[in-house]
Amino acid sequence: MFHHSAKLQYPVKVDKPNPEFAMLLQQAIGGVEGEIRVAMQYFFQAMGARGDDRIRDLLMSTATEELSHIEMLGHAVALNLEGAPVSYQEATAKDPVMNAILGGANPRHILSSGLSAMPVNANGVPFDMSHIYATGNVAADMLANVTAEASGRVLASRLYNWTDDHGMKDFLSFLIARDTYHQQQWLAVIEELGGLGAQLPVPNSTPEDHEAMQHSYYYLNTLLDKEAPKGRWGEGPSFDGRSEFSVQNQPAPEGQEPTLGMAKEKSGAQKEQIDPSK
């Protein structure tokens, strides 16, 4: 069961409406870096969480917070569309707004949503849930969540730099701050589980005899005209403590040529594929 407050989580104000910025804000709602993505990702992870119930509760609580961010962003989009024209005559009477519309604002904000937000990205493409990662493996999910919050913080930072509206900067500074915490939050879960080293490799429950471990810890350099880039990835102990990193330069292929042989009859192939003598 969910509960809803009539008040927003944080104040959302716009000093001067900007339809073009409304279009950009749509990325934070329905983009792959956006709030619909993280809300649904945490929600489905929570529903599939097994083990420590604290982590399930943490996921569900954060999913609910992300829903509130969608609401705030939706309000921000609507506020930025305030005063946008809904007819040609009205548009021509307000040149700055018309220029904003013709200069790249999303026409669907007029044609489809009545000057309000939509579940789409900045290009008007609906979010299709294909970037929801909920594996049932807590370590894999936490790492995916850190990445999601990192990409969301990158987006919020870019939006902050794009606008000179004081109200929008204040609102975006709040979203940046929450992304900061959520990155730390998911890393803290990994620490609660014993730290990254204890969780690697993911899943750490896979028996070693199921893994060809002679191939688990070398960097494969496939650059024919350059030596392998030197770095931590090519030397020293692995992060899971099971081996040492190494480098293979210009490795020889170990597999066979992937020849499939002749096609089957009635497979729809050409007769030369089925029997070369015909």
N, C-alpha and C positions, 0 to 999 in steps of 0.2 A: 504494500500500500504506500502511495506517495502522498505527501502533503505539500501544499503550495501557499506561499505568502503573496499577498497582493503587491508587496513592495519588492523592488529589485534588490539584488545582493549588494550593488554599489551604484551610486548616482551616475546617470548617463545624461549628459547635456551636450548640446551642439550650439556653438555661438553663431555660426552662419551655415545654413543648409548648403550641401554640395552633392548634387545627384551623382557626379562622377565618383566621389568618395564612397557613396552608398554602394556603387557597383563593386568597388574594391573591397569593402567590408564583407561582401557576400562570400569572399574566399575564406574568411574566418568562420563563416557559418557552414557552408556546404562544400568547401574545398577539402582536399585530402589532408591538409594540415589543420582542418577546422574543428569546431566544437561538436558538430553532429558525429564526426568520426570518433572522437575520444569518448563522448557520452555513451555511444553504442558499444564501443570496444570495452569499456570498463563494465558496462551493464551485462554484456554477454560473458565476460570473464567471471563476473560475480556469480552469475547463474550456474556456471560450470565449476566453481571453486570447490575443491575437495581438500581436506586436511584442516589446517588452522582456520577456524571460523573468523578470527580477527581480520584475516586478509580478505575474506569475502565481504565483511562489513566495511572495510576500508574501500574496497572497489565500489560497492554499492553507494556509499556516501559520496565518493568522488564523482561517480556517474551522475548522481543527482545534482551535484554542484555544476557539472558541465552543462546540464540542461538549463540551469539558471543563466549560464553564460550565453547560450543560444538566445534566451529571452532578452538579455541585455543587448546583444548584437542586433537582434531583430528590431528592438526599439531604436537603436542608433541608426539603422538603415532608414526607418520610417522618418525619424527626425531630419535626416539629411535630405529626404525627398520632400520635406515641407515646402510648399510654394512652387513645386515643379508644375509646369503647365500640363493641362489635360486636353488641350485643343490647339489647333494651329494658330488661331487668332490670339489665344492667351500666350503662346510661345513667342510669337513675333513681338508682343508687347513687352516681353521681359528678355531682352537680348542676352544678359549674362547666363541665365538659366538655360535658355535655348542653346547657347554656345556650349554649355556643359553637356547637354543631351546629345547634340550633334558631335561633340568632341569625344565621345566614347562611353557615355552612360548607357546602362542597359535599358533598351526600349520596353522590355517586358515588365519593368517596374511600373510602367504606365498601362501597357496592354493586358497584362496578366494578373497583377497583384494589387492594382489600385493604390500605387505608391506605398507599398510595404514590402517587407523582406520575403524571400522565397528560399526553399531548401536546395539552393543551387550554388555553384561556385561563381567566380568573377566573370567567367565566360558564359554563364547561364546554363551550364551543364548540371543536371540533377545529381546529387550524391547517391551512389548506387550500392553502398555498403560493401563494395569489393575490397576496401582497405580496413576491414574490421578483423583484428587478429586476436583470437581467443582459442588457445591451443589446449587448455586444460593442464598445461605444465606451468607452474607458478613462476619459475625462473625465466622461461621463454617469454611469458606474458609480461613480466616486470621489465625485461630488456626492451620489448616492443613498446611498452608504455613510456620508458625514458626517451626513446626515439621520437614517439608521438609528441611528447611535451616539448622536446627540443625543436622539432620542426614547427610546432605551434608558436613557440617563443620567437623563432626566426621570423615567422610571418607577422606577429604582433609588433616586433621591432621595426620591420619594414613599413608597416602601416603607420606606426608612430612617426617615422622619418618622412612619410609622404604628406602628412597634413600639418598645417600651421594653426588648426583650430584648437584653442585651449581646452575646450570641453572634451574633444575627442582625444587629445593627448593625455588628459587626466584619466579618462576611461581606459585607454590602452595601457597606461602605466600600471593600472590595476591588473589587467589581464597578463601583462608581462610578469608581474610579481607572483601571481598564482601559478603561472607556468614554471617559475623558478622553484616554488615550493613543491609542486607536483613532481618535478624531476627528482628532487631530493627525497621525496616521499617514497617513490618506487625504488630508489637506490637503498633507502633505509630498510625496505622489506628484504632485499637481497642480503643486507648486513644481518638482519634478524635470522636469516636462514643459514648464517655461518660465513657470509662473505662471498664475493665473486669466485674466488679460488675453489671454495667448497662446492659451489653450484656448477662449476665447469667440469667436463663438457656437459652441455644440456642435450638430452636428459642425463643426469649423473647416475641414473638407475640402470642404464644399458650395460650389460656384462661386457668385460673386456674381450672375452672370446667371441663376441658378436662383431668385433671391430678389427679390421686389418690394420693394426696399430703401427706397422712399419711405414704406413702412408699418412699417419695422423699429425706429424709435426715438422714437415719440411715445407719451405716456400718453394713453389714451382715457378722458375723463371722462364717464361715463354718468349722473351725478347731475343730475337736472333742476333741483333746488332749491338746489344748492350749487356753489360754484366748486371747481375741482380742488384737492385737498390739495397744499400746496407742500412740496417736498422734493427730494432729490438725484435722484430718478427723473424729474424734469421739467425739469432744466436741467444744463448742463455736458456734458463729453465722455462718450460711452458707454464702458463698461469695456473693450470690445474695440478702442477707438481708431478706429472706422470712421466715426463720425458724432457729432452732438450730440443730446442729449435735448430734447424739446419737449412741449407739452401741446396737446391739442385739446379744447376745451370745446364741449359740445352739438353733437357731430359730426352731419352729415347722412348718412343711409344712402346708399350708392352702388350697392347691388344692386337686383335686381328683386323683385317680389312672387313668392313661391314657389308659383305656381299650377301644378298638375300636369295639368290638363285632364281629359278623360273617361277612365273606366276601360275596360280591355279586356274584350271578350266572353270568357266562360268563366273570368273571374277571381274569381268568387264575390261580386262587388259587386252592389248593388241595380240594377234595370233603369234607374232614374232616373239612376244614376251613369254608365251605359253610353250611354244615349240619352235625353236629357231630354224628348224628344217622346213617349216611351212611358209 
